[in-house]
Each structure stands twice: as C-alpha cells, then as structure tokens.
Amino acid sequence: MLNKVPEVTAIFWVIKILSTTVGETGADYLAVHVGLGASVTAICMTGLLIAALLTQLSRQVYVPWVYWLTVVLVSIVGTQLTDLLTDKLEISLYVSTAAFACALAVTFAVWYGVERTLSIHSIVTTRRELFYWTAILFTFALGTAAGDLATEALGLGFQLGVAAFGMLIAAVMTAYNFGANPVLTFWLAYILTRPLGASLGDLLSQSREYGGMGLGTIQTSIVFLTVIVGLVAWVTFEGDGRRRADPAQ
C-alpha cells in the first residue's frame, strides 16, 4: 500500500497542534461538564478510537479525514489515560511522565529492531502502521503528563507553558535546519506539540482565576474543531486536484 501518513508540512503541524488542543478541552468537557467522568469518557472514546483505527487500517492509501479523526481520538484517549492515572489512581506526574517515556522508548526500540527504520515516510505495511499508532498514543500520553507536570506540578502556569514548549519546538526546528537527524527531530517535535497544545487549550478554556482566558471548553473545542475540519477539507480537495491534474498519481 502507499504511505499512510501525510506530508509533513506547515498545515500538518497546525492540524496536529489543534488536534492536541481539542484532545485536552474535549476530554475535560466530556468528563466534567457533560458529567461522564474520567472512566466513562475513557471507555467511550476508546471504543470510538478502535472503530476509527480499524477504518484507518483498512485503507490502502492516506485518507485525510480518516487519518485526522484517528489523531483527534488518540489525543482524547491519551489525555484520559494520563488523567486516570493522576486523578483516579493518584499516581505522581513524575512517575507517569517517566513511565510513558519508557513505554515510548520501548516502542521505538522494538519498532526499529523489527523494521530497521522509524521514518514516517515508510508506513507502507500494516505492521509498520501498528507500530506508528502505538507510538502516537504514547506520545500523546507522555505529552499530557509532561505538560501537566510543567504547568501544574512545577508551577509554570499556562502562559509560561505555551512559551516554554513553543521555544523547545523552535529549538528542534532550528536543529533540523542545521542538519540534525530528520527522524529524531520529527518525533521530538511531535512529542512537544502535545504539551504545547494542551497548555494552549487550558490557557484559552480555563477561567481567569486559574490563569486562563475564560473561553470555556465548549467554545474552544468548537472553534478548533471547525478550523481542523476546514483545513482537512482543504487538504483533501487540494490532493484531489493534484490527482486530476496528474493521472499518474
């Protein structure tokens, strides 16, 4: 099958950050405001994620709306996984951050040991795609734990959290432009966009007394989902236009 991951462009990163923000605000909305609670939200979203992932795996080519729907659901489930460990099991954010970092490292090690590559430009078999989505889930869980650790446990706050993770991503981009390993820099940036998006979501949605802008989880989620849908539609139509212009594709 053809590569199942989109081109890594500016639009890719914009949608990725928006998706992580929706994962943060959407999970909070369902668990707190709808009243489902963390456990029920996790169960419901995991069921939807499995359905979306099976749809994604059944495709032989990259389909934008299926791929990005799966990413949004992975973001929500990854957020809920960390919240369950922190809120329900009362596991320290230091411990959960370290545990998810180890789980991601093991995933990468096994993936590389089996496939001899971690490049997202070679997701052309079902086995590689399963490794890819496992890594994606752990990046979201790790990013959530690391983001909460920085903004809450370490006391950076939402604004400083956005600035700190934004600067780290900028440093990774600079390293890439100066010739750093593209696979390494991609995955570092992918991990860091999760706490950036989470900090941004909290900054926008949380009340002013907690350091946020008070927009609420509903408004923030709707606005970001609308932008995601618009960008995914644009990418889809752009891809269709290229294929019509070049029948060889």
Secondary structure, DSSP 8 states (H G I E B T S, - for coil): ----S----HHHHHHHHHHHHHHHHHHHIIIIIS--HHHHHHHHHHHHHHHHHHHHHH-SS--HHHHHHHHHHHHHHHHHHHHIIIIIS---HHHHHHHHHHHHHHHHHHHHHHHS---GGG--SHHHHHHHHHHHHHHHHHHHHHHHIIIIIS--HHHHHHHHHHHHHHHHHHHHHTT--HHHHHHHHHHHHHHHHHHHHHHHHS-GGGTS----HHHHHHHHHHHHHHHHHHHHHHHHHHHHH-TT-
